[in-house]
Amino acid sequence: MDSSMISKIQKAKEYASEPHRIQFKQFTVQFDGIHDGHTVTYNEGQWHCDCHYFEGHGICSHTMAMERVLGVMLPEREQETP
């Protein structure tokens, strides 16, 4: 392994230990719920889930779980899970 690859690996370890450096802008995930699977999307601070609860409330257990999993990697204003 050459020295440039070694330094890239070291830098990757450093970045991985500092998750606040990473901020998600948009993504789609398949969430395997207890009863059904759901598609959860995040786009520039806006969550969406295809479950029935989200339709009426704009938040659900699936989006709240994703906020908890992603923690500091979401912009601060989005971390509003009770």
PDB file of N, CA, C and O in Angstrom:
ATOM      1  N   MET A   1       0.858  -1.177   0.000  1.00  0.00           N
ATOM      2  CA  MET A   1       0.000   0.000   0.000  1.00  0.00           C
ATOM      3  C   MET A   1       0.902   1.236   0.000  1.00  0.00           C
ATOM      4  O   MET A   1       1.840   1.331   0.791  1.00  0.00           O
ATOM      5  N   ASP A   2       0.607   2.173  -0.891  1.00  0.00           N
ATOM      6  CA  ASP A   2       1.457   3.361  -0.968  1.00  0.00           C
ATOM      7  C   ASP A   2       1.099   4.385   0.110  1.00  0.00           C
ATOM      8  O   ASP A   2       0.039   4.304   0.732  1.00  0.00           O
ATOM      9  N   SER A   3       1.985   5.333   0.318  1.00  0.00           N
ATOM     10  CA  SER A   3       1.807   6.302   1.406  1.00  0.00           C
ATOM     11  C   SER A   3       0.589   7.195   1.197  1.00  0.00           C
ATOM     12  O   SER A   3      -0.040   7.610   2.170  1.00  0.00           O
ATOM     13  N   SER A   4       0.246   7.498  -0.050  1.00  0.00           N
ATOM     14  CA  SER A   4      -0.929   8.345  -0.267  1.00  0.00           C
ATOM     15  C   SER A   4      -2.211   7.618   0.143  1.00  0.00           C
ATOM     16  O   SER A   4      -3.131   8.240   0.673  1.00  0.00           O
ATOM     17  N   MET A   5      -2.276   6.299  -0.098  1.00  0.00           N
ATOM     18  CA  MET A   5      -3.447   5.520   0.323  1.00  0.00           C
ATOM     19  C   MET A   5      -3.517   5.454   1.844  1.00  0.00           C
ATOM     20  O   MET A   5      -4.604   5.547   2.414  1.00  0.00           O
ATOM     21  N   ILE A   6      -2.398   5.299   2.496  1.00  0.00           N
ATOM     22  CA  ILE A   6      -2.361   5.262   3.962  1.00  0.00           C
ATOM     23  C   ILE A   6      -2.879   6.580   4.529  1.00  0.00           C
ATOM     24  O   ILE A   6      -3.651   6.580   5.488  1.00  0.00           O
ATOM     25  N   SER A   7      -2.462   7.697   3.948  1.00  0.00           N
ATOM     26  CA  SER A   7      -2.937   8.993   4.456  1.00  0.00           C
ATOM     27  C   SER A   7      -4.428   9.172   4.193  1.00  0.00           C
ATOM     28  O   SER A   7      -5.122   9.790   5.000  1.00  0.00           O
ATOM     29  N   LYS A   8      -4.937   8.640   3.072  1.00  0.00           N
ATOM     30  CA  LYS A   8      -6.379   8.718   2.794  1.00  0.00           C
ATOM     31  C   LYS A   8      -7.168   7.885   3.803  1.00  0.00           C
ATOM     32  O   LYS A   8      -8.234   8.306   4.252  1.00  0.00           O
ATOM     33  N   ILE A   9      -6.664   6.730   4.156  1.00  0.00           N
ATOM     34  CA  ILE A   9      -7.325   5.881   5.156  1.00  0.00           C
ATOM     35  C   ILE A   9      -7.337   6.579   6.511  1.00  0.00           C
ATOM     36  O   ILE A   9      -8.352   6.555   7.207  1.00  0.00           O
ATOM     37  N   GLN A  10      -6.232   7.196   6.890  1.00  0.00           N
ATOM     38  CA  GLN A  10      -6.172   7.927   8.159  1.00  0.00           C
ATOM     39  C   GLN A  10      -7.157   9.094   8.165  1.00  0.00           C
ATOM     40  O   GLN A  10      -7.825   9.347   9.167  1.00  0.00           O
ATOM     41  N   LYS A  11      -7.241   9.800   7.041  1.00  0.00           N
ATOM     42  CA  LYS A  11      -8.170  10.923   6.950  1.00  0.00           C
ATOM     43  C   LYS A  11      -9.614  10.430   7.037  1.00  0.00           C
ATOM     44  O   LYS A  11     -10.452  11.072   7.670  1.00  0.00           O
ATOM     45  N   ALA A  12      -9.905   9.297   6.404  1.00  0.00           N
ATOM     46  CA  ALA A  12     -11.252   8.720   6.470  1.00  0.00           C
ATOM     47  C   ALA A  12     -11.615   8.362   7.905  1.00  0.00           C
ATOM     48  O   ALA A  12     -12.747   8.598   8.327  1.00  0.00           O
ATOM     49  N   LYS A  13     -10.692   7.804   8.653  1.00  0.00           N
ATOM     50  CA  LYS A  13     -10.942   7.473  10.065  1.00  0.00           C
ATOM     51  C   LYS A  13     -11.219   8.738  10.871  1.00  0.00           C
ATOM     52  O   LYS A  13     -12.100   8.754  11.731  1.00  0.00           O
ATOM     53  N   GLU A  14     -10.468   9.789  10.590  1.00  0.00           N
ATOM     54  CA  GLU A  14     -10.675  11.066  11.283  1.00  0.00           C
ATOM     55  C   GLU A  14     -12.070  11.611  10.981  1.00  0.00           C
ATOM     56  O   GLU A  14     -12.790  12.014  11.894  1.00  0.00           O
ATOM     57  N   TYR A  15     -12.450  11.625   9.708  1.00  0.00           N
ATOM     58  CA  TYR A  15     -13.780  12.101   9.333  1.00  0.00           C
ATOM     59  C   TYR A  15     -14.877  11.267   9.986  1.00  0.00           C
ATOM     60  O   TYR A  15     -15.870  11.810  10.471  1.00  0.00           O
ATOM     61  N   ALA A  16     -14.699   9.958   9.998  1.00  0.00           N
ATOM     62  CA  ALA A  16     -15.714   9.072  10.582  1.00  0.00           C
ATOM     63  C   ALA A  16     -15.887   9.319  12.075  1.00  0.00           C
ATOM     64  O   ALA A  16     -16.969   9.090  12.616  1.00  0.00           O
ATOM     65  N   SER A  17     -14.844   9.781  12.741  1.00  0.00           N
ATOM     66  CA  SER A  17     -14.945  10.057  14.179  1.00  0.00           C
ATOM     67  C   SER A  17     -15.537  11.440  14.461  1.00  0.00           C
ATOM     68  O   SER A  17     -15.747  11.800  15.620  1.00  0.00           O
ATOM     69  N   GLU A  18     -15.803  12.210  13.414  1.00  0.00           N
ATOM     70  CA  GLU A  18     -16.359  13.557  13.547  1.00  0.00           C
ATOM     71  C   GLU A  18     -17.618  13.683  12.686  1.00  0.00           C
ATOM     72  O   GLU A  18     -17.607  14.383  11.674  1.00  0.00           O
ATOM     73  N   PRO A  19     -18.713  13.003  13.086  1.00  0.00           N
ATOM     74  CA  PRO A  19     -19.908  12.988  12.238  1.00  0.00           C
ATOM     75  C   PRO A  19     -20.539  14.359  12.011  1.00  0.00           C
ATOM     76  O   PRO A  19     -21.325  14.522  11.078  1.00  0.00           O
ATOM     77  N   HIS A  20     -20.215  15.346  12.842  1.00  0.00           N
ATOM     78  CA  HIS A  20     -20.756  16.691  12.633  1.00  0.00           C
ATOM     79  C   HIS A  20     -20.271  17.306  11.320  1.00  0.00           C
ATOM     80  O   HIS A  20     -20.843  18.289  10.849  1.00  0.00           O
ATOM     81  N   ARG A  21     -19.222  16.736  10.729  1.00  0.00           N
ATOM     82  CA  ARG A  21     -18.719  17.225   9.443  1.00  0.00           C
ATOM     83  C   ARG A  21     -19.636  16.834   8.284  1.00  0.00           C
ATOM     84  O   ARG A  21     -19.562  17.425   7.207  1.00  0.00           O
ATOM     85  N   ILE A  22     -20.493  15.845   8.503  1.00  0.00           N
ATOM     86  CA  ILE A  22     -21.355  15.311   7.447  1.00  0.00           C
ATOM     87  C   ILE A  22     -22.762  15.845   7.645  1.00  0.00           C
ATOM     88  O   ILE A  22     -23.321  15.741   8.736  1.00  0.00           O
ATOM     89  N   GLN A  23     -23.332  16.411   6.604  1.00  0.00           N
ATOM     90  CA  GLN A  23     -24.723  16.864   6.659  1.00  0.00           C
ATOM     91  C   GLN A  23     -25.452  16.341   5.433  1.00  0.00           C
ATOM     92  O   GLN A  23     -25.064  16.609   4.295  1.00  0.00           O
ATOM     93  N   PHE A  24     -26.507  15.597   5.686  1.00  0.00           N
ATOM     94  CA  PHE A  24     -27.315  15.058   4.609  1.00  0.00           C
ATOM     95  C   PHE A  24     -28.172  16.165   4.008  1.00  0.00           C
ATOM     96  O   PHE A  24     -28.731  16.992   4.730  1.00  0.00           O
ATOM     97  N   LYS A  25     -28.271  16.175   2.690  1.00  0.00           N
ATOM     98  CA  LYS A  25     -29.111  17.135   1.975  1.00  0.00           C
ATOM     99  C   LYS A  25     -30.369  16.458   1.448  1.00  0.00           C
ATOM    100  O   LYS A  25     -31.465  17.008   1.554  1.00  0.00           O
ATOM    101  N   GLN A  26     -30.211  15.264   0.880  1.00  0.00           N
ATOM    102  CA  GLN A  26     -31.388  14.521   0.439  1.00  0.00           C
ATOM    103  C   GLN A  26     -31.057  13.038   0.326  1.00  0.00           C
ATOM    104  O   GLN A  26     -29.930  12.654   0.012  1.00  0.00           O
ATOM    105  N   PHE A  27     -32.074  12.214   0.591  1.00  0.00           N
ATOM    106  CA  PHE A  27     -31.926  10.769   0.466  1.00  0.00           C
ATOM    107  C   PHE A  27     -33.296  10.109   0.543  1.00  0.00           C
ATOM    108  O   PHE A  27     -34.278  10.728   0.950  1.00  0.00           O
ATOM    109  N   THR A  28     -33.342   8.853   0.148  1.00  0.00           N
ATOM    110  CA  THR A  28     -34.535   8.019   0.247  1.00  0.00           C
ATOM    111  C   THR A  28     -34.115   6.706   0.886  1.00  0.00           C
ATOM    112  O   THR A  28     -33.101   6.119   0.509  1.00  0.00           O
ATOM    113  N   VAL A  29     -34.896   6.250   1.851  1.00  0.00           N
ATOM    114  CA  VAL A  29     -34.615   4.959   2.484  1.00  0.00           C
ATOM    115  C   VAL A  29     -35.876   4.105   2.498  1.00  0.00           C
ATOM    116  O   VAL A  29     -36.994   4.618   2.487  1.00  0.00           O
ATOM    117  N   GLN A  30     -35.675   2.817   2.523  1.00  0.00           N
ATOM    118  CA  GLN A  30     -36.771   1.876   2.736  1.00  0.00           C
ATOM    119  C   GLN A  30     -36.727   1.505   4.210  1.00  0.00           C
ATOM    120  O   GLN A  30     -35.720   0.982   4.686  1.00  0.00           O
ATOM    121  N   PHE A  31     -37.791   1.766   4.925  1.00  0.00           N
ATOM    122  CA  PHE A  31     -37.866   1.519   6.363  1.00  0.00           C
ATOM    123  C   PHE A  31     -38.719   0.273   6.571  1.00  0.00           C
ATOM    124  O   PHE A  31     -39.901   0.267   6.227  1.00  0.00           O
ATOM    125  N   ASP A  32     -38.137  -0.770   7.126  1.00  0.00           N
ATOM    126  CA  ASP A  32     -38.879  -2.000   7.394  1.00  0.00           C
ATOM    127  C   ASP A  32     -39.568  -1.876   8.739  1.00  0.00           C
ATOM    128  O   ASP A  32     -38.970  -2.139   9.783  1.00  0.00           O
ATOM    129  N   GLY A  33     -40.832  -1.473   8.705  1.00  0.00           N
ATOM    130  CA  GLY A  33     -41.610  -1.315   9.922  1.00  0.00           C
ATOM    131  C   GLY A  33     -42.085  -2.657  10.458  1.00  0.00           C
ATOM    132  O   GLY A  33     -41.858  -3.697   9.840  1.00  0.00           O
ATOM    133  N   ILE A  34     -42.742  -2.628  11.605  1.00  0.00           N
ATOM    134  CA  ILE A  34     -43.242  -3.854  12.228  1.00  0.00           C
ATOM    135  C   ILE A  34     -44.318  -4.494  11.368  1.00  0.00           C
ATOM    136  O   ILE A  34     -44.339  -5.715  11.209  1.00  0.00           O
ATOM    137  N   HIS A  35     -45.219  -3.680  10.807  1.00  0.00           N
ATOM    138  CA  HIS A  35     -46.331  -4.208  10.019  1.00  0.00           C
ATOM    139  C   HIS A  35     -46.070  -4.145   8.520  1.00  0.00           C
ATOM    140  O   HIS A  35     -46.387  -5.091   7.799  1.00  0.00           O
ATOM    141  N   ASP A  36     -45.505  -3.063   8.049  1.00  0.00           N
ATOM    142  CA  ASP A  36     -45.273  -2.850   6.622  1.00  0.00           C
ATOM    143  C   ASP A  36     -43.957  -2.124   6.407  1.00  0.00           C
ATOM    144  O   ASP A  36     -43.379  -1.566   7.340  1.00  0.00           O
ATOM    145  N   GLY A  37     -43.492  -2.140   5.164  1.00  0.00           N
ATOM    146  CA  GLY A  37     -42.343  -1.332   4.789  1.00  0.00           C
ATOM    147  C   GLY A  37     -42.815   0.047   4.356  1.00  0.00           C
ATOM    148  O   GLY A  37     -43.915   0.190   3.822  1.00  0.00           O
ATOM    149  N   HIS A  38     -42.001   1.048   4.579  1.00  0.00           N
ATOM    150  CA  HIS A  38     -42.355   2.418   4.203  1.00  0.00           C
ATOM    151  C   HIS A  38     -41.166   3.098   3.548  1.00  0.00           C
ATOM    152  O   HIS A  38     -40.012   2.815   3.869  1.00  0.00           O
ATOM    153  N   THR A  39     -41.466   3.991   2.633  1.00  0.00           N
ATOM    154  CA  THR A  39     -40.435   4.796   1.994  1.00  0.00           C
ATOM    155  C   THR A  39     -40.377   6.138   2.710  1.00  0.00           C
ATOM    156  O   THR A  39     -41.378   6.848   2.812  1.00  0.00           O
ATOM    157  N   VAL A  40     -39.191   6.472   3.202  1.00  0.00           N
ATOM    158  CA  VAL A  40     -38.964   7.740   3.897  1.00  0.00           C
ATOM    159  C   VAL A  40     -37.985   8.550   3.057  1.00  0.00           C
ATOM    160  O   VAL A  40     -36.937   8.048   2.649  1.00  0.00           O
ATOM    161  N   THR A  41     -38.334   9.800   2.804  1.00  0.00           N
ATOM    162  CA  THR A  41     -37.437  10.680   2.060  1.00  0.00           C
ATOM    163  C   THR A  41     -37.105  11.915   2.892  1.00  0.00           C
ATOM    164  O   THR A  41     -37.870  12.333   3.761  1.00  0.00           O
ATOM    165  N   TYR A  42     -35.951  12.475   2.600  1.00  0.00           N
ATOM    166  CA  TYR A  42     -35.490  13.715   3.217  1.00  0.00           C
ATOM    167  C   TYR A  42     -34.938  14.567   2.086  1.00  0.00           C
ATOM    168  O   TYR A  42     -34.089  14.113   1.319  1.00  0.00           O
ATOM    169  N   ASN A  43     -35.419  15.802   1.979  1.00  0.00           N
ATOM    170  CA  ASN A  43     -34.965  16.689   0.914  1.00  0.00           C
ATOM    171  C   ASN A  43     -34.863  18.108   1.450  1.00  0.00           C
ATOM    172  O   ASN A  43     -35.873  18.762   1.710  1.00  0.00           O
ATOM    173  N   GLU A  44     -33.624  18.577   1.612  1.00  0.00           N
ATOM    174  CA  GLU A  44     -33.359  19.950   2.060  1.00  0.00           C
ATOM    175  C   GLU A  44     -34.175  20.334   3.295  1.00  0.00           C
ATOM    176  O   GLU A  44     -34.793  21.398   3.331  1.00  0.00           O
ATOM    177  N   GLY A  45     -34.172  19.464   4.302  1.00  0.00           N
ATOM    178  CA  GLY A  45     -34.832  19.776   5.566  1.00  0.00           C
ATOM    179  C   GLY A  45     -36.271  19.317   5.680  1.00  0.00           C
ATOM    180  O   GLY A  45     -36.884  19.481   6.734  1.00  0.00           O
ATOM    181  N   GLN A  46     -36.824  18.747   4.625  1.00  0.00           N
ATOM    182  CA  GLN A  46     -38.218  18.310   4.637  1.00  0.00           C
ATOM    183  C   GLN A  46     -38.303  16.783   4.615  1.00  0.00           C
ATOM    184  O   GLN A  46     -37.737  16.126   3.742  1.00  0.00           O
ATOM    185  N   TRP A  47     -39.016  16.242   5.585  1.00  0.00           N
ATOM    186  CA  TRP A  47     -39.243  14.797   5.658  1.00  0.00           C
ATOM    187  C   TRP A  47     -40.536  14.432   4.945  1.00  0.00           C
ATOM    188  O   TRP A  47     -41.457  15.243   4.853  1.00  0.00           O
ATOM    189  N   HIS A  48     -40.595  13.208   4.443  1.00  0.00           N
ATOM    190  CA  HIS A  48     -41.839  12.644   3.937  1.00  0.00           C
ATOM    191  C   HIS A  48     -41.802  11.140   4.164  1.00  0.00           C
ATOM    192  O   HIS A  48     -40.767  10.498   3.988  1.00  0.00           O
ATOM    193  N   CYS A  49     -42.937  10.594   4.556  1.00  0.00           N
ATOM    194  CA  CYS A  49     -43.088   9.148   4.721  1.00  0.00           C
ATOM    195  C   CYS A  49     -44.416   8.756   4.083  1.00  0.00           C
ATOM    196  O   CYS A  49     -45.381   9.520   4.121  1.00  0.00           O
ATOM    197  N   ASP A  50     -44.459   7.566   3.500  1.00  0.00           N
ATOM    198  CA  ASP A  50     -45.700   7.139   2.851  1.00  0.00           C
ATOM    199  C   ASP A  50     -46.671   6.434   3.801  1.00  0.00           C
ATOM    200  O   ASP A  50     -47.659   5.855   3.349  1.00  0.00           O
ATOM    201  N   CYS A  51     -46.403   6.474   5.109  1.00  0.00           N
ATOM    202  CA  CYS A  51     -47.335   5.847   6.059  1.00  0.00           C
ATOM    203  C   CYS A  51     -48.549   6.757   6.295  1.00  0.00           C
ATOM    204  O   CYS A  51     -48.485   7.964   6.063  1.00  0.00           O
ATOM    205  N   HIS A  52     -49.630   6.173   6.750  1.00  0.00           N
ATOM    206  CA  HIS A  52     -50.875   6.925   6.962  1.00  0.00           C
ATOM    207  C   HIS A  52     -50.737   7.980   8.058  1.00  0.00           C
ATOM    208  O   HIS A  52     -51.302   9.067   7.933  1.00  0.00           O
ATOM    209  N   TYR A  53     -50.001   7.686   9.124  1.00  0.00           N
ATOM    210  CA  TYR A  53     -49.867   8.642  10.218  1.00  0.00           C
ATOM    211  C   TYR A  53     -49.193   9.932   9.735  1.00  0.00           C
ATOM    212  O   TYR A  53     -49.609  11.030  10.105  1.00  0.00           O
ATOM    213  N   PHE A  54     -48.161   9.795   8.915  1.00  0.00           N
ATOM    214  CA  PHE A  54     -47.457  10.977   8.415  1.00  0.00           C
ATOM    215  C   PHE A  54     -48.392  11.870   7.603  1.00  0.00           C
ATOM    216  O   PHE A  54     -48.304  13.095   7.682  1.00  0.00           O
ATOM    217  N   GLU A  55     -49.278  11.265   6.830  1.00  0.00           N
ATOM    218  CA  GLU A  55     -50.214  12.036   5.998  1.00  0.00           C
ATOM    219  C   GLU A  55     -51.020  13.034   6.823  1.00  0.00           C
ATOM    220  O   GLU A  55     -51.260  14.155   6.375  1.00  0.00           O
ATOM    221  N   GLY A  56     -51.436  12.642   8.009  1.00  0.00           N
ATOM    222  CA  GLY A  56     -52.263  13.509   8.838  1.00  0.00           C
ATOM    223  C   GLY A  56     -51.508  14.388   9.809  1.00  0.00           C
ATOM    224  O   GLY A  56     -52.053  15.377  10.298  1.00  0.00           O
ATOM    225  N   HIS A  57     -50.243  14.042  10.103  1.00  0.00           N
ATOM    226  CA  HIS A  57     -49.517  14.756  11.152  1.00  0.00           C
ATOM    227  C   HIS A  57     -48.207  15.407  10.710  1.00  0.00           C
ATOM    228  O   HIS A  57     -47.669  16.257  11.420  1.00  0.00           O
ATOM    229  N   GLY A  58     -47.695  15.019   9.554  1.00  0.00           N
ATOM    230  CA  GLY A  58     -46.442  15.596   9.084  1.00  0.00           C
ATOM    231  C   GLY A  58     -45.219  15.084   9.806  1.00  0.00           C
ATOM    232  O   GLY A  58     -44.120  15.601   9.610  1.00  0.00           O
ATOM    233  N   ILE A  59     -45.395  14.072  10.641  1.00  0.00           N
ATOM    234  CA  ILE A  59     -44.309  13.423  11.378  1.00  0.00           C
ATOM    235  C   ILE A  59     -44.793  12.024  11.733  1.00  0.00           C
ATOM    236  O   ILE A  59     -45.997  11.792  11.835  1.00  0.00           O
ATOM    237  N   CYS A  60     -43.877  11.104  11.919  1.00  0.00           N
ATOM    238  CA  CYS A  60     -44.268   9.741  12.283  1.00  0.00           C
ATOM    239  C   CYS A  60     -43.096   9.047  12.968  1.00  0.00           C
ATOM    240  O   CYS A  60     -42.004   9.607  13.069  1.00  0.00           O
ATOM    241  N   SER A  61     -43.330   7.839  13.431  1.00  0.00           N
ATOM    242  CA  SER A  61     -42.270   7.097  14.118  1.00  0.00           C
ATOM    243  C   SER A  61     -41.092   6.811  13.188  1.00  0.00           C
ATOM    244  O   SER A  61     -39.954   6.706  13.646  1.00  0.00           O
ATOM    245  N   HIS A  62     -41.354   6.686  11.902  1.00  0.00           N
ATOM    246  CA  HIS A  62     -40.283   6.393  10.947  1.00  0.00           C
ATOM    247  C   HIS A  62     -39.361   7.600  10.764  1.00  0.00           C
ATOM    248  O   HIS A  62     -38.139   7.448  10.760  1.00  0.00           O
ATOM    249  N   THR A  63     -39.940   8.802  10.614  1.00  0.00           N
ATOM    250  CA  THR A  63     -39.115  10.001  10.464  1.00  0.00           C
ATOM    251  C   THR A  63     -38.410  10.344  11.777  1.00  0.00           C
ATOM    252  O   THR A  63     -37.264  10.794  11.767  1.00  0.00           O
ATOM    253  N   MET A  64     -39.091  10.132  12.905  1.00  0.00           N
ATOM    254  CA  MET A  64     -38.446  10.400  14.198  1.00  0.00           C
ATOM    255  C   MET A  64     -37.284   9.446  14.435  1.00  0.00           C
ATOM    256  O   MET A  64     -36.256   9.846  14.982  1.00  0.00           O
ATOM    257  N   ALA A  65     -37.436   8.185  14.028  1.00  0.00           N
ATOM    258  CA  ALA A  65     -36.342   7.217  14.170  1.00  0.00           C
ATOM    259  C   ALA A  65     -35.147   7.637  13.314  1.00  0.00           C
ATOM    260  O   ALA A  65     -34.002   7.541  13.756  1.00  0.00           O
ATOM    261  N   MET A  66     -35.408   8.098  12.107  1.00  0.00           N
ATOM    262  CA  MET A  66     -34.321   8.549  11.237  1.00  0.00           C
ATOM    263  C   MET A  66     -33.605   9.760  11.828  1.00  0.00           C
ATOM    264  O   MET A  66     -32.382   9.856  11.734  1.00  0.00           O
ATOM    265  N   GLU A  67     -34.345  10.683  12.434  1.00  0.00           N
ATOM    266  CA  GLU A  67     -33.713  11.834  13.090  1.00  0.00           C
ATOM    267  C   GLU A  67     -32.785  11.373  14.205  1.00  0.00           C
ATOM    268  O   GLU A  67     -31.695  11.918  14.377  1.00  0.00           O
ATOM    269  N   ARG A  68     -33.214  10.376  14.956  1.00  0.00           N
ATOM    270  CA  ARG A  68     -32.379   9.874  16.047  1.00  0.00           C
ATOM    271  C   ARG A  68     -31.142   9.159  15.526  1.00  0.00           C
ATOM    272  O   ARG A  68     -30.055   9.311  16.083  1.00  0.00           O
ATOM    273  N   VAL A  69     -31.300   8.386  14.468  1.00  0.00           N
ATOM    274  CA  VAL A  69     -30.168   7.657  13.892  1.00  0.00           C
ATOM    275  C   VAL A  69     -29.138   8.621  13.310  1.00  0.00           C
ATOM    276  O   VAL A  69     -27.937   8.434  13.503  1.00  0.00           O
ATOM    277  N   LEU A  70     -29.594   9.642  12.604  1.00  0.00           N
ATOM    278  CA  LEU A  70     -28.682  10.553  11.921  1.00  0.00           C
ATOM    279  C   LEU A  70     -28.109  11.629  12.833  1.00  0.00           C
ATOM    280  O   LEU A  70     -27.031  12.159  12.563  1.00  0.00           O
ATOM    281  N   GLY A  71     -28.813  11.955  13.903  1.00  0.00           N
ATOM    282  CA  GLY A  71     -28.298  12.883  14.915  1.00  0.00           C
ATOM    283  C   GLY A  71     -27.671  14.140  14.355  1.00  0.00           C
ATOM    284  O   GLY A  71     -28.325  14.911  13.653  1.00  0.00           O
ATOM    285  N   VAL A  72     -26.396  14.349  14.666  1.00  0.00           N
ATOM    286  CA  VAL A  72     -25.708  15.593  14.306  1.00  0.00           C
ATOM    287  C   VAL A  72     -25.468  15.736  12.811  1.00  0.00           C
ATOM    288  O   VAL A  72     -25.007  16.787  12.365  1.00  0.00           O
ATOM    289  N   MET A  73     -25.768  14.712  12.032  1.00  0.00           N
ATOM    290  CA  MET A  73     -25.556  14.808  10.589  1.00  0.00           C
ATOM    291  C   MET A  73     -26.700  15.519   9.875  1.00  0.00           C
ATOM    292  O   MET A  73     -26.632  15.755   8.669  1.00  0.00           O
ATOM    293  N   LEU A  74     -27.757  15.861  10.624  1.00  0.00           N
ATOM    294  CA  LEU A  74     -28.838  16.678  10.075  1.00  0.00           C
ATOM    295  C   LEU A  74     -28.608  18.116  10.513  1.00  0.00           C
ATOM    296  O   LEU A  74     -28.046  18.351  11.583  1.00  0.00           O
ATOM    297  N   PRO A  75     -29.029  19.074   9.708  1.00  0.00           N
ATOM    298  CA  PRO A  75     -28.925  20.464  10.152  1.00  0.00           C
ATOM    299  C   PRO A  75     -29.641  20.638  11.492  1.00  0.00           C
ATOM    300  O   PRO A  75     -30.673  20.009  11.723  1.00  0.00           O
ATOM    301  N   GLU A  76     -29.108  21.480  12.374  1.00  0.00           N
ATOM    302  CA  GLU A  76     -29.634  21.621  13.738  1.00  0.00           C
ATOM    303  C   GLU A  76     -31.123  21.857  13.812  1.00  0.00           C
ATOM    304  O   GLU A  76     -31.791  21.270  14.663  1.00  0.00           O
ATOM    305  N   ARG A  77     -31.655  22.677  12.969  1.00  0.00           N
ATOM    306  CA  ARG A  77     -33.084  23.005  13.048  1.00  0.00           C
ATOM    307  C   ARG A  77     -33.964  21.790  12.810  1.00  0.00           C
ATOM    308  O   ARG A  77     -35.142  21.817  13.167  1.00  0.00           O
ATOM    309  N   GLU A  78     -33.432  20.724  12.219  1.00  0.00           N
ATOM    310  CA  GLU A  78     -34.221  19.536  11.925  1.00  0.00           C
ATOM    311  C   GLU A  78     -34.252  18.551  13.088  1.00  0.00           C
ATOM    312  O   GLU A  78     -35.051  17.615  13.064  1.00  0.00           O
ATOM    313  N   GLN A  79     -33.427  18.724  14.086  1.00  0.00           N
ATOM    314  CA  GLN A  79     -33.370  17.798  15.201  1.00  0.00           C
ATOM    315  C   GLN A  79     -34.375  18.196  16.269  1.00  0.00           C
ATOM    316  O   GLN A  79     -33.999  18.716  17.319  1.00  0.00           O
ATOM    317  N   GLU A  80     -35.642  17.956  16.004  1.00  0.00           N
ATOM    318  CA  GLU A  80     -36.702  18.392  16.902  1.00  0.00           C
ATOM    319  C   GLU A  80     -37.451  17.225  17.517  1.00  0.00           C
ATOM    320  O   GLU A  80     -38.533  17.421  18.069  1.00  0.00           O
ATOM    321  N   THR A  81     -36.913  16.026  17.439  1.00  0.00           N
ATOM    322  CA  THR A  81     -37.583  14.858  17.993  1.00  0.00           C
ATOM    323  C   THR A  81     -37.636  14.964  19.510  1.00  0.00           C
ATOM    324  O   THR A  81     -36.610  15.201  20.149  1.00  0.00           O
ATOM    325  N   PRO A  82     -38.822  14.792  20.098  1.00  0.00           N
ATOM    326  CA  PRO A  82     -38.932  14.878  21.562  1.00  0.00           C
ATOM    327  C   PRO A  82     -38.185  13.762  22.258  1.00  0.00           C
ATOM    328  O   PRO A  82     -38.181  13.695  23.487  1.00  0.00           O
TER     329      PRO A  82
END
